Amino acid sequence: MSEVKKIATRESYGNALVELGKKHDNVVVLDADLAESTKTATFAKVFPDRHIDCGIAEGHMMSLAAGFAATGKVVFASSFAMFAAGRAFEQIRNSIGYPHLNVKIGASHAGISVGEDGATHQCCEDLALMRVIPGMTVICPADDIETKAAVEAAYEIDGPVYIRTGRLAVPVINDRPDYKFEVGKGIVLREGTDVTLVATGLMVAAALEAADKLAEDGISAEVINIHTIKPLDEELIVSSAKKTGKVVTIEEHSVIGGLGSAVCDALSEKAPTKTLKIGVNDVFGFSGPANELLHEFGLDGEGVYAKVKSWL
């Protein structure tokens, strides 16, 4: 059996920007002294006149992005998630969100899979921060194909968008002819009857692996890929919850304020369901190899399987 292709979604983001730049001359890309890491350097090599390195000044970058957007440009402003969502929150809220400007925030190096950079850079709070900004679309793609589709979709959206990408190479799971990306619409990757696994980002691959292990135990798990955290596909989640009667959310983010909270909000209102939230449990990360950290936090396929099996 051939090995599954893997690519970091930050790489996909950089490649997608180049293709977008070829189609639309109003695309401008900004970065905050991290172009080699966020992969916007790929865009800079092809379109040097449409790329600006703003230096280590994320607040300034977001304000500049707002200015460009006010003149009709579609701006992709990129940095690490910790600095984009965290350090520049006020500028995003007031200068981009409040006037509902066409700024797309490319936030890379999210979650504990940042690895050796440690707790200061392992942003597990960004989805929560971005969800609460009125009018902000929040996207967390699962793989290379989904990231490229998300960048294309973000261009078409009227208003601000937050796109979360990662440092770690992840399996390409959406390489199939029937794949369709639609903002606000989840994707059922596997039908099931006993439990619903709702995952986002790199946790989608882990959910599929866990579902395989659960199947060996005679447990039928439905797997849903929620690439759009906001707006959430409540209809799909509620429908699946009513079918299986149990829901598990899986994210490389704090269990507070992210996918799990969004799903619980929807279910508590429309279909109260027994729910387990798998993620980072209100703790900071620490330095270490990415895959070892995911295992330590129970966020690999094996860890997700063990938590779901124990809960069931």
C-alpha positions in Angstrom: 0.0 0.0 0.0 1.4 3.4 -1.0 2.3 5.9 1.6 -0.2 8.7 2.2 0.9 12.1 0.8 1.6 14.7 3.5 2.0 18.4 3.3 1.8 21.2 5.8 -1.3 23.5 5.3 1.0 26.5 5.6 2.7 25.3 2.4 -0.7 25.0 0.8 -1.6 28.5 1.9 1.5 30.0 0.2 0.9 28.1 -3.0 -2.8 29.0 -3.1 -1.9 32.7 -2.8 0.3 32.5 -5.9 -2.6 31.0 -7.9 -5.0 33.6 -6.6 -2.6 36.4 -7.4 -2.5 35.2 -11.0 -6.2 35.4 -11.3 -6.8 38.7 -9.5 -4.6 41.7 -9.6 -6.3 43.3 -6.6 -4.8 40.7 -4.2 -2.2 42.1 -1.8 -0.3 40.0 0.7 1.2 41.3 3.9 3.5 39.6 6.4 5.1 40.4 9.7 8.7 39.3 9.3 7.7 35.6 9.0 7.3 35.2 5.2 9.6 32.1 5.0 7.6 30.4 7.8 4.1 31.4 6.8 5.1 30.7 3.2 4.0 34.1 1.8 7.5 34.3 0.5 6.3 32.1 -2.3 3.9 34.9 -3.3 6.6 37.5 -2.8 8.8 35.8 -5.4 6.2 35.9 -8.1 4.5 39.2 -7.2 7.1 41.4 -5.3 5.2 44.6 -5.9 2.1 43.1 -4.2 3.8 41.8 -1.1 4.9 43.9 1.9 6.9 42.8 4.9 5.7 44.9 7.7 8.3 43.7 10.2 7.6 42.6 13.7 4.6 44.9 14.1 1.4 42.8 13.7 -0.9 45.6 14.9 0.6 47.9 12.3 0.2 45.2 9.7 -3.5 44.7 10.4 -4.1 48.5 10.3 -2.3 48.7 7.0 -4.4 45.8 5.7 -7.5 47.7 6.7 -6.3 50.7 4.7 -5.6 48.7 1.6 -9.0 47.0 1.9 -10.7 50.4 2.2 -9.3 51.2 -1.3 -10.7 48.1 -2.9 -7.9 45.6 -2.4 -8.4 42.1 -1.1 -5.7 41.7 1.5 -4.2 38.5 3.0 -2.4 39.4 6.2 -0.2 36.6 7.6 1.6 35.8 10.8 1.7 33.0 13.4 -1.7 32.5 15.0 -0.4 33.6 18.4 0.6 37.0 17.0 -2.2 37.4 14.4 -5.1 36.6 16.7 -3.4 37.4 20.0 -1.2 40.4 19.6 -3.2 42.1 16.9 -6.7 41.4 18.3 -7.6 45.0 19.0 -6.7 46.1 15.5 -8.6 43.1 13.9 -11.7 43.9 16.0 -11.8 47.6 15.6 -10.1 48.3 12.2 -11.1 45.2 10.3 -14.1 43.6 12.0 -16.1 46.8 12.9 -16.0 48.3 9.4 -16.4 44.8 7.9 -13.4 45.1 5.6 -12.1 42.6 3.1 -9.1 41.4 5.0 -8.3 37.7 5.1 -6.0 36.7 8.0 -3.7 33.8 7.3 -2.7 32.4 10.7 -0.1 29.7 10.6 1.7 27.7 13.3 -1.5 27.2 15.3 -2.0 24.6 18.1 0.5 22.5 20.0 1.9 20.9 16.8 4.1 24.0 16.5 6.3 21.7 18.6 9.7 22.9 19.8 8.7 26.6 19.8 6.9 25.9 23.0 3.9 27.3 24.9 4.5 31.0 23.9 4.0 30.1 20.2 1.5 27.2 20.6 -1.7 29.2 20.1 -4.7 27.2 21.3 -7.0 30.2 21.9 -7.3 31.7 18.4 -10.5 30.1 17.3 -12.2 31.4 20.4 -10.9 34.9 19.9 -11.9 35.1 16.3 -15.3 33.5 16.8 -16.5 36.3 19.0 -15.8 39.1 16.4 -19.0 40.0 14.7 -19.0 39.1 11.0 -15.8 37.1 11.1 -15.7 33.9 9.1 -13.5 31.3 10.8 -12.0 28.5 8.7 -9.7 25.6 9.8 -8.9 23.4 6.8 -7.9 19.8 7.2 -5.4 19.3 4.4 -3.7 20.7 1.3 -6.7 20.5 -0.9 -9.0 22.1 1.6 -6.6 24.9 2.3 -6.3 25.8 -1.3 -10.1 25.8 -1.6 -10.4 27.9 1.5 -8.1 30.6 0.2 -10.2 30.7 -3.1 -13.4 30.9 -1.1 -12.0 33.6 1.3 -11.4 35.9 -1.7 -15.0 35.7 -2.7 -16.4 36.4 0.8 -17.4 40.0 1.4 -15.8 40.7 4.8 -13.1 39.4 7.1 -12.0 35.8 7.2 -9.6 33.9 9.6 -7.8 30.9 8.0 -5.9 28.7 10.5 -3.0 26.7 9.1 -0.3 24.5 10.7 3.4 23.8 10.7 3.2 20.0 10.7 2.8 18.0 7.5 -0.6 16.3 7.5 -2.2 13.6 5.4 -4.0 14.7 2.2 -7.5 13.2 2.9 -9.7 15.1 0.4 -8.1 13.9 -2.8 -11.2 12.6 -4.4 -13.3 13.6 -7.4 -16.5 14.3 -5.4 -14.8 16.7 -2.9 -16.6 20.1 -2.7 -15.6 22.9 -0.4 -18.5 25.2 0.7 -18.1 27.8 3.4 -20.4 26.9 6.4 -21.0 23.4 5.2 -19.5 20.3 6.9 -18.6 17.1 5.1 -19.6 13.6 6.2 -16.5 11.6 5.5 -17.9 8.4 7.0 -21.4 7.3 7.8 -22.0 5.8 11.3 -24.7 4.9 13.7 -23.2 4.7 17.2 -21.3 8.0 17.7 -20.6 11.2 15.8 -17.0 12.4 15.6 -16.9 16.1 14.7 -13.4 17.2 13.9 -11.6 20.2 12.4 -8.1 20.9 11.0 -5.4 18.2 11.4 -7.7 16.4 13.9 -9.8 15.2 10.9 -7.2 12.7 10.0 -6.9 11.6 13.6 -10.7 11.2 13.8 -10.7 8.9 10.7 -7.9 6.8 12.3 -9.9 6.6 15.5 -13.0 5.5 13.6 -11.0 2.7 12.0 -10.0 1.5 15.4 -13.5 1.8 16.8 -14.9 -0.2 13.9 -12.6 -3.1 14.9 -14.4 -3.0 18.3 -17.8 -3.1 16.5 -18.5 0.6 17.1 -19.8 2.5 14.1 -18.5 6.1 14.1 -19.8 8.8 11.8 -17.0 11.2 11.0 -17.8 14.9 10.1 -15.2 17.3 8.8 -16.1 20.8 10.1 -13.7 23.1 8.2 -15.8 26.2 8.9 -16.1 26.9 12.6 -18.1 30.1 12.0 -20.7 30.0 10.5 -21.2 26.4 11.8 -23.1 23.8 9.9 -25.6 23.3 12.7 -28.1 21.5 10.5 -25.6 18.7 9.7 -24.4 18.4 13.3 -27.9 18.3 14.7 -29.0 15.7 12.1 -26.1 13.4 12.9 -26.6 13.9 16.7 -30.2 12.8 16.4 -29.1 9.7 14.5 -26.3 8.5 16.8 -27.3 10.0 20.1 -23.7 10.7 21.1 -21.3 13.4 19.8 -17.5 13.9 20.2 -15.8 17.1 19.1 -12.0 16.9 18.3 -9.8 19.9 17.9 -6.2 21.0 18.3 -7.4 24.0 20.4 -8.6 24.6 23.9 -11.8 22.8 24.7 -13.0 26.3 25.8 -14.4 28.5 23.0 -13.5 26.6 19.9 -15.2 23.9 17.9 -16.4 22.0 21.0 -18.1 25.1 22.4 -19.7 26.0 19.1 -21.1 22.5 18.7 -22.4 22.4 22.3 -24.0 25.8 21.8 -25.9 24.4 18.8 -26.9 21.1 20.4 -28.0 22.5 23.7 -30.4 24.8 21.9 -31.6 22.4 19.1 -31.0 18.8 20.1 -29.6 18.2 23.6 -27.1 15.3 23.2 -24.5 13.6 25.4 -21.2 15.2 24.2 -17.5 14.8 24.8 -15.0 17.5 24.0 -11.5 16.4 23.0 -8.8 19.1 22.8 -6.4 21.0 25.0 -7.9 20.9 28.5 -7.3 24.4 29.8 -3.5 24.0 30.0 -0.5 25.5 28.3 1.6 23.4 26.0 5.4 22.8 26.3 8.3 22.3 24.0 8.8 19.0 22.2 8.5 17.2 18.8 5.1 17.9 17.3 4.0 14.2 16.9 5.1 13.4 20.5 3.2 16.4 21.8 0.0 15.3 20.0 0.5 11.8 21.5 1.1 13.3 25.0 -2.1 15.4 24.7 -4.1 12.5 23.4 -4.6 14.2 20.0 -3.4 11.5 17.7 -5.5 8.7 16.3 -4.6 6.4 19.1 -5.4 9.0 21.8 -8.7 10.0 20.3 -9.7 6.3 20.0 -8.8 5.6 23.6 -10.8 8.7 24.9 -13.8 7.9 22.8 -13.8 4.2 23.7 -13.5 4.9 27.4 -16.3 7.5 27.2 -18.6 5.1 25.4 
